[in-house]
């Protein structure tokens, strides 16, 4: 995925400008946690030229406070802040708002494929005989999840692929929009899970469990995995949703669906990366309403907690508030410090799978640290760093590349060759298979080349961090980005 779009950097808009514009246009709104809520331009009130009176209309249009992009949850119309303004102008001229964009051919095909799989899959709570149901549940480590829970969430099983099938239903009209398939493989005592989504991950924005949420629900637990949401709901009765890509990212497109909750507890997983992600997501969701379950021996991920017979409601009650006050005592930090001592290996960062020597030097990749690689031209900096970044990316570290020296096509070719670990020019028939797998990595490229204005680059990075939860940025290289005349400036 390329950032920003080739037409130029994403025009930024401040929350103050958005509020001023809405007031000037006479559009009523109220302040939510991550979004402003307004009546929709796209629902049936569109004949009247002016916004309808406040009381008569539910506020179904949500404007993201950080980016200005909007989503109408009633019609699923979405777009940028500029699209929103264009639709307001059309309305003033008495025209209907611009029609929704047709989904792309790829997406339509993916939805069609998902429908075929869904129809072939069998309800997991109701396989041919009880024995098969029990064996399948044991294979996925969900023997304690009741059939009533599986039925409530609509989980199915696809025999041909030995996969659990989790549906993604449209919040608007309950039609099937996609699926996630999860396969389990025994590795020694542990179970390893493989996942695949239809459509592909960048258009898969599902909050699993959303159709079961009612307007009255004000408390929510956000998990990083569908099976955790099942375990949580069963053990606590609390509304539970699962994020589409676990603790990798929280797409802003999902924020409007989380606005109704006054309290959100994030219980994403059992490792330190999940904890880091939970803190990052809480900032997007507004710290004051978020609590976090700190991973630990007595607080593993929800499914594991259910299997170990732990008290899940008690774990939820012990969740830590996400917002630290400006001044705190050691008592409030005590748990955090203990966690750092227990998990020294994880605190050191994400290890490189292919560079054991590098792990000895740097211990691992940690957020908020700067590493500089230097060397003469042609010594292999780019080749090495693309390998080094790829290693982390394959472990789910969301990565943004700013390649100012060589263009993105050449860089992507180098990285794809490294990813496939073979010369694809000699075996072009394998290209699509490797390209599909490469496309699923959380990897993004900035479209700059040569000397750039530093502010534009930093704005683009900030936008990428918000949109895609980027945790690793590569600049290759500083000299090309700054240009030669800046060399006297303190870089």
C-alpha positions in Angstrom: 0.0 0.0 0.0 1.4 3.3 -1.0 1.1 6.4 1.2 0.1 9.1 0.5 -1.8 8.8 -2.8 0.2 9.9 -5.8 -1.8 13.1 -6.1 0.2 14.5 -3.2 0.1 14.5 0.6 -3.1 14.0 2.4 -4.5 17.5 3.1 -4.7 17.8 6.9 -7.7 19.4 8.7 -7.8 20.4 12.4 -10.7 19.6 14.7 -11.2 23.3 15.2 -11.7 23.8 11.4 -14.2 20.9 11.3 -16.3 22.3 14.2 -16.2 25.9 12.6 -17.4 24.5 9.3 -20.3 22.5 10.8 -21.4 25.5 12.8 -21.2 27.8 9.7 -23.3 25.3 7.7 -25.9 25.0 10.5 -25.2 21.2 10.9 -25.9 20.1 14.5 -23.2 17.9 16.0 -22.0 16.5 19.3 -18.6 15.6 20.5 -17.9 11.9 20.9 -14.7 10.1 22.0 -12.8 9.8 18.7 -15.5 11.3 16.3 -18.0 14.1 16.0 -21.6 12.8 15.5 -23.9 14.5 13.1 -27.2 13.6 11.3 -26.4 11.8 8.0 -26.5 13.6 4.6 -27.1 10.2 3.0 -30.3 8.9 4.7 -33.8 9.7 3.6 -33.9 13.2 5.0 -32.1 14.2 1.8 -35.0 15.8 0.0 -35.0 18.8 2.4 -32.3 21.3 1.7 -31.5 22.1 5.3 -30.5 19.7 8.0 -33.5 18.2 9.7 -34.4 19.2 13.3 -32.2 17.6 15.8 -34.7 15.5 17.7 -36.1 13.7 14.7 -32.9 12.1 13.5 -30.4 9.7 15.0 -26.9 10.9 14.5 -25.5 8.2 12.2 -22.7 10.1 10.6 -19.3 10.1 12.3 -16.4 12.4 11.5 -13.0 11.3 12.6 -11.5 14.0 14.8 -7.9 13.3 13.6 -8.3 12.9 9.9 -11.8 14.4 9.1 -12.8 11.3 7.1 -16.5 10.3 7.7 -18.6 7.2 7.8 -22.4 7.0 7.9 -23.3 3.8 9.8 -26.8 3.8 8.4 -25.8 3.7 4.7 -22.1 2.8 4.9 -21.3 5.9 2.8 -17.7 7.0 3.6 -15.1 9.4 2.3 -12.6 12.1 3.1 -13.3 15.5 4.7 -13.2 17.0 1.2 -15.9 14.5 0.1 -18.0 15.6 3.1 -17.7 19.3 2.1 -18.6 18.5 -1.5 -21.7 16.7 -0.4 -22.8 19.6 1.8 -22.4 21.9 -1.2 -24.5 19.6 -3.4 -27.2 19.6 -0.7 -27.3 23.4 -0.7 -27.9 23.4 -4.4 -30.8 21.0 -3.8 -29.0 18.1 -5.4 -28.9 14.6 -3.8 -25.5 13.7 -2.2 -23.1 12.0 -4.5 -23.8 8.3 -4.7 -21.8 5.7 -2.9 -18.8 4.3 -4.7 -19.3 1.0 -6.2 -17.1 -1.7 -4.6 -14.1 -2.6 -6.8 -14.2 -5.8 -8.9 -11.7 -7.5 -6.5 -13.9 -6.8 -3.5 -17.1 -8.0 -5.3 -15.3 -11.2 -6.3 -14.1 -11.8 -2.7 -17.6 -11.3 -1.3 -18.9 -13.8 -3.8 -16.2 -16.3 -2.9 -17.0 -15.7 0.8 -20.6 -16.5 0.2 -19.8 -19.8 -1.6 -17.6 -20.9 1.3 -20.1 -19.8 3.9 -22.8 -21.9 2.2 -20.5 -24.9 2.2 -19.5 -24.5 5.8 -21.5 -26.4 8.5 -22.7 -24.9 11.8 -20.0 -26.0 14.3 -22.5 -26.6 17.1 -24.4 -29.0 14.8 -21.9 -31.2 12.8 -23.0 -34.7 11.7 -22.4 -36.3 15.1 -21.5 -35.1 18.5 -18.2 -36.9 18.3 -17.1 -34.8 15.3 -18.1 -31.6 17.0 -16.1 -32.5 20.2 -13.0 -33.5 18.2 -13.1 -30.3 16.2 -13.6 -28.2 19.3 -10.7 -30.0 21.0 -8.5 -29.4 17.9 -9.0 -25.7 18.3 -8.7 -25.7 22.1 -12.3 -24.6 22.6 -13.8 -27.7 24.3 -15.1 -25.4 27.1 -16.8 -23.0 24.7 -20.5 -24.1 24.8 -22.6 -24.8 21.7 -25.0 -22.0 22.7 -22.1 -19.5 22.5 -20.9 -20.9 19.1 -24.5 -20.7 17.8 -25.0 -17.1 19.2 -21.9 -15.9 17.3 -22.7 -18.1 14.2 -19.3 -19.9 14.0 -19.2 -22.5 11.2 -16.7 -25.3 10.2 -15.4 -25.9 6.7 -14.5 -29.6 6.5 -12.5 -29.4 3.3 -10.0 -26.9 4.8 -10.4 -28.1 8.4 -11.0 -24.4 9.3 -13.3 -22.5 11.6 -15.3 -19.9 9.7 -16.1 -16.5 11.3 -18.6 -14.4 9.4 -18.5 -10.7 8.8 -22.0 -9.4 8.4 -22.8 -5.8 7.3 -24.0 -3.7 10.3 -26.5 -2.1 7.9 -28.5 -5.0 6.4 -26.9 -8.2 7.8 -25.6 -9.3 4.4 -22.4 -11.3 4.4 -19.4 -9.0 3.6 -16.6 -11.4 4.2 -15.1 -14.2 6.3 -12.1 -15.2 8.3 -10.9 -18.8 8.1 -8.8 -20.1 11.0 -6.9 -23.4 10.8 -5.2 -25.1 13.8 -1.9 -27.1 13.7 -0.5 -29.0 16.6 3.2 -28.0 17.3 4.3 -30.2 20.2 2.1 -29.3 23.1 1.1 -26.0 21.6 -1.5 -25.2 18.9 -0.5 -22.8 16.1 -3.2 -20.9 14.3 -3.2 -19.9 10.6 -5.6 -17.2 9.5 -6.9 -16.0 6.1 -9.5 -13.3 5.3 -11.8 -12.7 2.4 -11.5 -9.9 1.2 -7.8 -9.4 1.7 -6.7 -7.8 4.9 -6.6 -4.1 3.8 -10.3 -4.2 3.0 -11.3 -6.5 5.8 -12.6 -4.1 8.5 -14.7 -6.5 10.6 -15.5 -6.2 14.3 -16.4 -9.8 15.0 -19.5 -9.9 17.2 -20.9 -6.5 16.2 -24.4 -7.7 15.1 -25.0 -8.9 18.7 -24.4 -5.4 20.2 -27.6 -3.5 21.1 -28.1 0.2 21.6 -28.3 -0.3 25.3 -24.7 -1.7 25.7 -22.4 0.8 27.3 -19.5 -1.5 28.4 -17.3 -3.4 26.0 -14.3 -5.7 26.1 -12.1 -5.5 22.9 -10.1 -8.6 22.2 -7.5 -9.5 19.7 -9.0 -12.7 18.5 -12.4 -14.2 17.7 -12.0 -17.2 20.0 -11.2 -14.8 22.9 -14.4 -12.9 22.2 -16.4 -16.2 22.5 -14.7 -17.2 25.7 -15.2 -13.7 27.2 -18.8 -13.4 26.4 -19.5 -16.9 27.7 -17.7 -16.4 31.0 -18.8 -12.8 31.8 -21.9 -12.0 29.7 -20.2 -8.7 28.8 -20.4 -7.4 25.2 -17.2 -8.6 23.5 -15.8 -7.8 20.0 -12.6 -9.0 18.2 -10.4 -6.8 16.1 -9.8 -8.0 12.6 -6.0 -8.1 12.8 -5.5 -8.8 16.5 -3.0 -6.4 18.1 -1.4 -5.4 14.8 -3.7 -2.5 14.2 -7.0 -0.7 14.9 -8.2 0.7 11.6 -9.8 4.2 12.1 -12.8 3.0 9.9 -13.9 1.0 12.9 -13.9 3.8 15.5 -17.5 5.0 14.7 -18.9 1.6 15.8 -17.1 2.0 19.2 -18.5 5.4 20.0 -21.5 4.3 21.9 -19.4 2.7 24.7 -18.8 4.6 27.9 -16.2 2.1 29.1 -13.9 -0.1 26.9 -11.6 -2.7 28.4 -8.7 -3.8 26.1 -7.7 -7.5 26.7 -5.7 -8.2 23.6 -3.4 -11.1 24.4 -0.8 -12.6 26.7 2.5 -11.0 25.5 4.1 -7.6 25.9 3.4 -6.6 22.3 -0.3 -6.9 23.0 0.1 -4.7 26.1 2.0 -2.0 24.0 -0.7 -2.2 21.3 -3.4 -1.8 24.0 -1.8 1.4 25.2 -1.6 2.7 21.6 -5.2 1.8 20.8 -6.5 3.4 24.0 -5.0 6.7 22.8 -7.1 6.4 19.6 -10.2 5.5 21.6 -9.8 8.2 24.2 -7.8 7.3 27.3 -10.5 8.4 29.8 -12.9 5.6 28.9 -10.3 2.8 28.5 -8.9 0.2 30.9 -6.3 -2.4 30.1 -5.8 -6.0 31.2 -2.1 -6.4 31.8 -0.7 -9.7 30.5 0.7 -12.0 33.2 0.6 -15.6 34.5 -2.7 -15.1 36.2 -4.0 -12.9 33.3 -3.4 -14.8 30.1 -5.6 -14.3 27.0 -9.3 -14.9 27.6 -9.6 -18.3 26.0 -6.6 -19.5 28.0 -8.1 -18.0 31.1 -11.3 -19.9 30.5 -9.4 -23.2 29.8 -7.5 -22.7 33.1 -10.6 -22.1 35.1 -9.6 -18.6 36.1 -12.2 -16.0 37.2 -12.7 -13.8 34.1 -15.1 -11.2 35.8 -12.4 -10.8 38.5 -9.7 -10.2 35.9 -11.8 -7.6 34.2 -12.5 -5.8 37.5 -8.7 -5.6 38.1 -8.1 -3.9 34.7 -5.9 -0.8 35.0 -7.1 2.7 33.9 -5.4 3.7 30.7 -4.9 7.3 31.6 -2.2 8.0 34.1 -2.5 11.3 35.9 0.3 13.8 35.3 1.8 13.0 38.7 1.7 9.5 40.2 3.2 7.6 43.1 5.2 4.4 42.8 2.2 2.4 44.1 0.5 3.1 40.8 3.5 2.0 38.8 4.3 -1.0 40.9 2.5 -3.5 38.7 4.1 -2.1 35.5 7.6 -2.3 37.0 7.0 -5.9 38.1 5.8 -6.7 34.6 9.1 -5.3 33.2 11.1 -7.5 35.6 9.2 -10.7 34.8 9.3 -10.2 31.1 12.9 -9.0 30.6 13.2 -10.9 27.3 10.1 -9.3 25.8 11.0 -5.9 27.2 14.2 -6.0 25.2 12.1 -5.9 22.0 11.1 -8.0 19.0 14.0 -10.3 18.1 15.2 -10.7 14.5 14.5 -14.3 13.3 17.5 -14.3 10.9 20.1 -12.2 12.6 21.2 -13.7 15.9 24.3 -11.5 16.0 22.1 -8.4 15.7 20.0 -9.6 18.6 23.2 -9.7 20.7 24.0 -6.1 19.8 20.6 -4.5 19.8 18.6 -7.0 21.9 15.5 -6.4 19.7 13.4 -3.8 18.0 11.9 -1.4 20.5 9.5 1.5 19.9 10.8 5.0 20.3 14.4 4.2 19.5 16.5 5.5 16.6 19.1 3.2 15.0 21.5 4.7 12.4 23.3 2.5 9.9 26.3 4.2 8.2 28.6 3.0 5.4 30.0 4.1 2.1 28.0 4.1 -1.2 27.4 0.5 -2.5 28.3 -1.2 0.8 24.9 -2.8 1.0 23.0 -0.6 3.5 19.7 -0.7 1.5 20.0 -4.4 0.8 20.6 -5.2 4.5 18.0 -2.8 5.9 15.3 -4.1 3.6 16.1 -7.6 4.9 16.2 -6.4 8.5 12.8 -4.6 8.1 11.3 -7.6 6.3 12.3 -9.9 9.1 10.3 -7.7 11.6 7.4 -7.1 9.2 6.9 -10.9 8.8 6.5 -11.0 12.6 3.6 -8.4 12.4 5.6 -5.2 13.0 3.7 -2.5 11.0 6.4 -0.9 8.9 6.6 2.3 6.8 9.4 2.8 4.2 10.6 6.2 3.0 12.9 5.4 0.1 14.4 8.7 -1.1 17.3 7.1 -3.0 15.8 4.2 -5.1 12.2 4.1 -6.3 9.5 2.0 -4.7 9.2 -0.4 -7.6 12.9 -1.3 -7.3 12.8 -1.5 -3.5 9.7 -3.7 -3.6 11.4 -6.0 -6.1 14.4 -6.4 -3.8 12.2 -7.1 -0.8 10.0 -9.6 -2.7 13.1 -11.5 -3.8 14.3 -11.5 -0.2 10.9 -12.6 1.0 10.7 -15.5 -1.5 14.4 -16.3 -1.0 14.7 -17.1 -4.7 15.1 -15.5 -8.1 11.6 -15.0 -9.3 12.7 -13.8 -12.8 13.6 -17.4 -13.5 10.2 -18.8 -12.3 7.6 -16.2 -13.2 4.8 -18.8 -12.8 5.4 -18.5 -9.0 5.1 -14.7 -9.0 1.4 -14.4 -8.1 1.7 -16.8 -5.3 4.6 -14.9 -3.6 3.1 -11.5 -4.5 -0.2 -12.5 -2.7 1.7 -13.5 0.4 3.9 -10.4 0.3 0.8 -8.2 -0.1 -0.5 -9.5 3.3 2.5 -8.1 5.2 1.7 -4.9 7.2 4.1 -2.9 4.9 3.6 0.6 3.5 5.7 2.9 1.3 5.8 6.7 1.1 5.8 8.0 -2.4 8.5 10.6 -2.0 11.7 10.5 -4.0 14.8 12.7 -3.8 14.9 15.9 -1.7 11.8 16.7 0.4 10.5 19.3 2.8 11.0 17.8 6.3 7.5 18.9 7.5 5.7 17.2 4.6 7.6 13.9 5.4 6.8 14.2 9.2 3.1 15.0 8.5 2.9 11.9 6.2 4.5 9.7 8.9 2.1 11.0 11.6 -0.9 10.3 9.3 0.5 6.7 8.7 0.9 6.1 12.4 -2.7 7.0 13.0 -4.2 5.1 10.1 -2.0 2.0 10.1 -0.5 1.9 13.6 3.0 2.0 12.2 5.6 1.1 14.8 8.7 1.0 12.6 9.8 3.7 10.1 12.8 3.3 7.7 14.3 6.4 6.1 16.7 5.5 3.3 18.6 7.6 3.3 19.0 10.9 5.2 21.4 12.5 2.7 18.9 12.1 -0.2 16.0 13.3 1.8 17.8 16.4 3.0 19.5 17.2 -0.3 23.1 18.4 -0.4 22.7 22.1 0.3 21.3 21.2 3.8 24.4 19.4 4.9 25.6 22.4 7.0 22.3 22.4 8.9 22.0 20.4 12.2 20.2 17.4 10.9 
